[in-house]
């Protein structure tokens, strides 16, 4: 705090419009300009549809990200916090998470949460799409890994994937466009420990440039890419999909917060009401609406959109909108390894991954599984405040405790597969509102017994490998409360209209011109970061619209 | 709950400097958080973030109400052992506010360039310079490539 932090906000007008003014009635209205909205805008603009996207946030100039500021660690805890309740910016909506064991994280801007993600880009396994058949839990998806494979590949090219083929934990797949990021001293050290135990590890797939790619620079390994990348080496949809989509004719309106999807007498969507930054209400008419607000924002808006045709909220005849919320529960086990000295050096995100415990093993006391992500240490303030653990002690033992941690800490994050349960919900809060007076979402979420056992196992195994690596002290957090990066399941897909909200093409059962393309449609969660999968699903849905829904084109 | 617009008194400032030195004491010949002269900066920075300001004022108010301090003529008059005991009482009774106060002290100490030099941290923003890492070496996968595929087949 040696200097006053700068605000890092660029001034914008009441509504900022990128692209030519749209026709009065557009073909495709997208709600949300994050990971999946960008994908659909690009693909459908390319296919000749008129596209408008409404985004409640703003464009953020990468040159203004906190990592250029010497107070970046402080900004990351406040103005750039991953938790919207802690940022409390007017473009964010608050979330009542008092009844949730995990707090949801998100970012309102062009690019959405890809602005502040660490760009870890794994794929689901084939088994993730068949959990009912294989393990008799939850439900199967209405498509397979093989159906999604070409869209994963296309998305890897668009986002720019650094990684390498040959992983024995995954099916064979196409080469990535870039080699992996370097492992660093800590990565090599931990990889050797995994190998001595006979456990799997593989360098992470990351949407981070290991070489110049897509007109963007290579990573210079500065570290805290979770607070935005000033070099644009870390991929986010504001620097890849969106510029292309706008070039192809898509129109993006920022500071435009949708309050209701409007419908006609036939129950089909007709467009959306939205607020501009000054609080004026507008209507954008459209032939179809594509929801891309992710697992909390999308059900919130659907539940706010009540009408005679949809009295319980838009496309909610099953009552499933907002139910089956899944996070990925995380355990965090940190080892302090005296033999390492600069674990803060290199990208903060995932270095390598172990999928030794990913698939169901009937000898364990849980079904499905988890993966490990190896993460780096961080700067001095984050270290002192403990990260996922207790802060460094104050008083006489302070310096010894700090010295033991700083530069020596390696972090194993166990990311577990969550199972869908109807009592885990997103509903509308009766009192809390956003800056336009719209009801905030309320989260009710309890961790199930299977997840608890799975996380306990992940801590025990992490302890084993960290001891193998020479850790002299190990700190464990069996459930990271502030770890709700992944928001899934609240408008699930399926072929049965009585047990799902959308079909396998992301088209609503209750209204054939409403689509959902974000994490809401996930049937199950897998045990890896979901963004490549949700983007691949969005690409597949967009292809369906492009090829099968000519009726939506004016 | 103190009001966030309350200004610190001269007594508060004396207490603050001492408490900062108790939270992060001197390390050999290197001064503690109070001795480094960070109290004024901490007071300024607390005004930026209401939650942390509230923590600061709560802790200072609690110290002023501490029974032993009142009997002895103020916190500064206590010996170190009793000062630490008083601070631990505040930590026990007001854990959230105490945590916010500690965050303020750590935030000012661990963003100071003298501290960065002391702990061997590169005291600059991460960008634009970044860091060097050894290039990717495909040979590290030699053993893993020998493992048979173990992903679960789907019929």
Interface residues (C-beta under 8 A of the other chain):
Chain A: X1 X2 X4 X5 X65 X67 X68 X69 X70 X71 X72 X73 X74 X77 X78 X125 X126 X127 X129 X130 X133 X134 X144 X145 X164 X166 X167 X168 X169 X170 X171 X179 X180 X181 X182 X183 X184 X188 X191 X195 X200 X201 X202 X203 X210 X219 X220 X221 X222 X223 X224 X230 X231 X344 X345 X346 X359 X360 X379 X380 X381 X383 X384 X385 X391 X392 X394 X395 X396 X398 X399 X402 X403 X406 X407
Chain B: X22 X23 X24 X25 X27 X41 X42 X44 X45 X48 X49 X84 X99 X102 X103 X105 X106 X107 X108 X109 X110 X111 X112 X113 X115 X116 X119 X120 X121 X123 X124 X125 X126 X127 X128 X129 X130 X131 X132 X133 X134 X135 X136 X137 X138 X140 X141 X143 X144 X145 X147 X148 X149 X150 X151 X152 X153 X154 X155
